[in-house]
Amino acid sequence: MVPCNTCPLPDPALGRMIAPFWDDLYPPGGGGIYYSRTGSAPNRVFTVEWRNIEHFPGTASGVTFEVQLEETTNEIYVLYQDTSFGSGEDDGASASVGIQNGSIAFQYSCNEAVLYPALNIHWFRPSQVTPTPTRTPSPTPTATPTPGNPYLYLPLILRGP
């Protein structure tokens, strides 16, 4: 059995996870969970929508939000339409929001009422920067060792073509 909320992330027992509104949600209370795929390869978007989902054991109203997974970019969008149950759990006050791979997590919130209608969270990998070597050695040394501190000096010799 998976607990309804674990703060803070990561939780190694759960592995890879997208947690858009990890709380004790109750879909049978009148809401539903829907999915769709739009676009064509390689630019498809897979969307999962939680529509009018109540908080367990049932609340005055439900929350509505969705997760979009982009095929080409592997970017993740979380879009919130309604974040109020009409109770003390409104706006994510008892929810975890984030993503994890089991050992590393990026957490947006942990039991904080920081979600609101029209909030969009965009998770993406920064582009990889490829270092470019240059052949311009510094004419003079710039670092001076401090006595008593370990310091390792490795001479760098650059040879041109």
HELIX and SHEET records of a PDB file:
HELIX    1   1 PRO A   12  LEU A   14  5                                   3    
HELIX    2   2 PRO A   27  GLY A   29  5                                   3    
HELIX    3   3 ASP A   90  GLY A   92  5                                   3    
SHEET    1   A 3 MET A  17  TRP A  22  0                                        
SHEET    2   A 3 SER A  96  GLN A 100 -1                                        
SHEET    3   A 3 ALA A 105  CYS A 110 -1                                        
SHEET    1   B 3 LEU A  25  TYR A  26  0                                        
SHEET    2   B 3 VAL A  45  HIS A  55 -1                                        
SHEET    3   B 3 GLY A  32  THR A  38 -1                                        
SHEET    1   C 5 LEU A  25  TYR A  26  0                                        
SHEET    2   C 5 VAL A  45  HIS A  55 -1                                        
SHEET    3   C 5 VAL A  63  GLU A  70 -1                                        
SHEET    4   C 5 ILE A  76  ASP A  82 -1                                        
SHEET    5   C 5 ASN A 120  TRP A 123 -1                                        
END                                                                             
